Amino acid sequence: SAEVRSRIDLNPMRAFDATDPATRATMTNAPKLLDRLAPDDAEHFARVRALLDDAGIRYEIDPTLVRGLDYYTRTTFEFSSDALGAQSGVGGGGRYDRLIEQLEGPPTPACGWAAGVERMLLAAGELPVAPQLVDLFVALAEPDGARTAFGLAQEARRAGLQAQLELTGRSLKGQLRYADRIGARYVAIVGDGGDPTARGRPAVSLRNMESGDQDDVDRQSVIPTILRGSRLS
């Protein structure tokens, strides 16, 4: 088609991106780029595929795949979802070894990608929902403990725990019901301890939701206790 011919004149690689049915049919019999890779590039692509295999990631090799930007080198990729119909693309990207140098920066081989937020949300709606595992729910017995509660949730996340924080202004009873409903393993109740800490910050009561045990704990002991899975006295 005239469109494809104009693409070839500007950038021959863009012919692979043509949607014209006759052109697509012709391309199926055209020489494949993968059959003409330089030895170093072929070895690199084999390593990429081996890593994907080791990670258990399913993929399909598309010898006609091209991206709309010209700075990619070696591998390009796209994510797609059957849940999106004909417009199945969710995102894509690739490797660009010389882009930063072209912008007068230092040699910086890199890989990047981009995705459409709306398309990810549409595709996610068709996926099975994994059960949400919450290690810690941080409840507030007193509003003055909000800053301590926030810091505790952040500390838990930095330790690799899944943590949620009370943000809705519910009563303590309502917070505990919610923690039970989401299956939280532990609840840290800020401002509900028997004695405040030496510095006057809100005390913390830690409840094991499986056993029902609850005890006042030192603020610094909350996360280590959860990581150890210790029983409370």
C-alpha positions in Angstrom: 0.0 0.0 0.0 1.0 3.6 -0.4 1.2 4.0 3.4 3.6 1.1 3.7 5.8 2.4 0.9 6.0 5.8 2.6 7.0 4.0 5.8 9.7 2.1 4.0 11.1 5.3 2.6 11.3 6.9 6.1 12.2 3.9 8.2 12.1 0.3 6.7 11.6 -1.2 10.2 8.2 0.5 10.4 6.9 -1.7 7.6 6.7 -4.5 10.2 4.1 -2.3 12.1 1.7 -2.1 9.1 -1.9 -3.1 9.7 -2.9 -3.5 6.0 -4.0 -7.1 5.6 -2.3 -7.6 2.2 1.0 -6.3 3.7 0.7 -8.5 6.8 0.2 -11.6 4.5 3.3 -10.7 2.5 5.3 -10.2 5.7 4.6 -13.8 6.8 6.9 -15.0 3.9 9.5 -12.3 4.3 13.0 -13.0 5.7 12.9 -13.1 9.5 15.2 -10.7 11.5 15.8 -13.5 14.1 17.5 -15.5 11.3 20.0 -12.8 10.7 21.1 -11.7 14.1 24.8 -10.9 14.7 26.4 -13.6 16.9 26.6 -11.4 20.0 23.0 -10.3 19.6 21.8 -13.9 19.1 23.7 -15.0 22.3 22.2 -12.1 24.2 18.6 -12.9 23.1 19.2 -16.6 24.1 20.2 -15.5 27.6 17.1 -13.3 27.8 14.8 -16.2 26.9 16.6 -18.5 29.3 16.0 -16.1 32.2 12.4 -15.8 31.3 12.1 -19.6 31.2 13.8 -19.8 34.6 11.4 -17.3 36.0 8.4 -19.3 34.7 7.2 -16.3 32.6 5.2 -17.3 29.5 6.0 -15.5 26.3 5.6 -15.7 22.6 8.3 -14.7 20.2 7.0 -12.3 17.5 9.6 -11.7 14.8 7.7 -8.8 13.4 7.4 -6.8 16.6 8.6 -3.2 16.4 8.2 -0.2 18.7 7.2 3.3 17.7 10.5 4.8 18.9 13.8 4.4 17.1 16.2 4.3 20.0 15.7 0.6 21.0 18.5 -1.9 20.7 18.3 -5.7 20.8 15.2 -6.8 22.7 11.8 -5.2 22.5 8.6 -6.5 24.2 4.9 -6.0 24.7 2.4 -7.1 27.3 -1.0 -8.1 26.1 -4.3 -9.4 27.5 -7.0 -11.5 25.8 -9.5 -9.7 28.0 -9.1 -6.5 26.0 -10.3 -7.8 22.7 -8.7 -6.6 19.4 -6.8 -3.8 21.1 -5.0 -6.2 23.4 -1.9 -4.2 24.2 -1.3 -3.3 27.8 2.2 -1.9 27.7 5.6 -2.4 26.2 9.2 -1.3 26.0 12.7 -2.6 25.3 16.4 -2.1 25.7 18.2 1.1 24.7 22.0 0.9 25.1 22.9 4.1 23.4 20.1 6.5 24.1 21.8 8.4 26.9 25.0 8.9 24.9 22.9 10.3 22.0 21.6 12.9 24.5 25.3 13.7 25.3 25.3 11.7 28.6 27.7 9.0 29.8 27.3 5.4 28.4 24.3 4.1 30.3 22.8 0.9 28.9 19.2 0.6 30.2 15.8 -1.0 29.7 12.5 0.7 30.1 8.8 0.3 29.5 5.5 2.2 29.6 1.9 1.0 30.1 -1.6 2.5 29.9 -3.2 2.8 33.3 -6.7 2.4 32.0 -5.7 -0.7 30.1 -4.1 -2.2 33.1 -7.2 -1.6 35.2 -9.4 -3.2 32.5 -7.1 -6.2 32.2 -6.8 -6.6 36.0 -10.6 -6.9 36.3 -10.5 -10.1 34.4 -7.8 -11.8 36.5 -8.4 -14.0 39.5 -8.0 -12.0 42.7 -5.4 -13.5 45.1 -6.3 -13.4 48.8 -4.8 -10.3 50.4 -2.5 -11.2 53.2 -2.2 -8.6 55.9 0.5 -9.1 58.5 -0.3 -6.0 60.5 -3.2 -3.7 60.9 -2.4 -0.5 62.9 -5.4 0.6 64.8 -5.9 4.0 66.6 -7.3 4.1 70.1 -6.6 7.8 70.4 -6.3 10.4 67.6 -3.1 11.7 69.2 -1.4 8.5 68.2 -1.8 9.1 64.4 1.9 9.9 63.9 3.1 6.9 65.8 0.7 4.7 63.9 1.9 6.0 60.6 5.5 5.4 61.5 4.7 1.9 62.7 3.0 1.0 59.4 5.9 2.4 57.4 8.4 0.5 59.5 6.4 -2.7 58.9 6.5 -2.2 55.1 10.2 -1.5 55.1 10.6 -4.9 56.9 8.7 -6.6 54.1 5.4 -6.9 55.9 2.0 -6.2 54.4 0.5 -3.4 56.6 -2.6 -1.4 56.7 -3.3 1.7 58.7 -6.6 3.1 60.1 -7.6 6.1 58.1 -11.4 6.3 58.2 -12.1 7.4 61.8 -13.8 4.2 62.9 -14.3 3.3 66.5 -11.7 0.9 68.0 -14.3 -1.8 68.0 -15.0 -1.1 64.3 -11.3 -1.2 63.6 -10.9 -4.6 65.2 -13.9 -6.0 63.3 -12.3 -4.7 60.1 -8.9 -6.3 61.0 -10.6 -9.6 61.6 -12.6 -9.3 58.3 -9.4 -8.8 56.2 -7.6 -11.6 58.0 -4.8 -9.5 59.6 -2.4 -11.6 61.6 -1.6 -8.9 64.2 -3.2 -5.7 65.3 -1.1 -2.9 66.9 -3.4 -0.7 68.9 -1.7 2.7 69.3 -2.6 4.6 72.4 -4.1 1.7 74.2 -1.2 0.5 76.4 -1.2 0.4 80.1 1.6 2.9 80.5 2.9 5.5 78.0 6.5 5.3 76.8 9.2 7.2 78.6 9.1 9.9 76.1 5.4 10.4 76.4 4.5 8.8 73.1 1.4 6.6 72.9 1.8 3.1 74.2 1.2 0.1 71.9 -0.9 -3.0 72.5 -0.2 -5.9 70.2 -2.9 -8.5 69.5 -2.3 -11.8 67.9 -5.6 -12.2 66.0 -5.2 -16.0 65.7 -4.7 -16.8 69.4 -6.5 -13.7 70.8 -3.5 -12.9 73.0 -2.8 -9.2 73.6 -0.1 -7.5 75.5 1.5 -4.1 75.9 4.8 -4.0 74.1 7.6 -1.6 73.6 7.2 0.5 70.5 10.5 -0.8 69.1 9.5 -4.4 69.7 6.4 -4.5 67.6 7.9 -5.4 64.2 10.6 -7.8 65.6 7.8 -9.7 67.4 5.7 -10.0 64.2 8.8 -11.1 62.2 9.6 -13.8 64.8 5.9 -14.9 64.9 6.2 -14.9 68.7 3.3 -15.7 70.9 2.2 -12.9 73.3 2.0 -13.5 77.0 
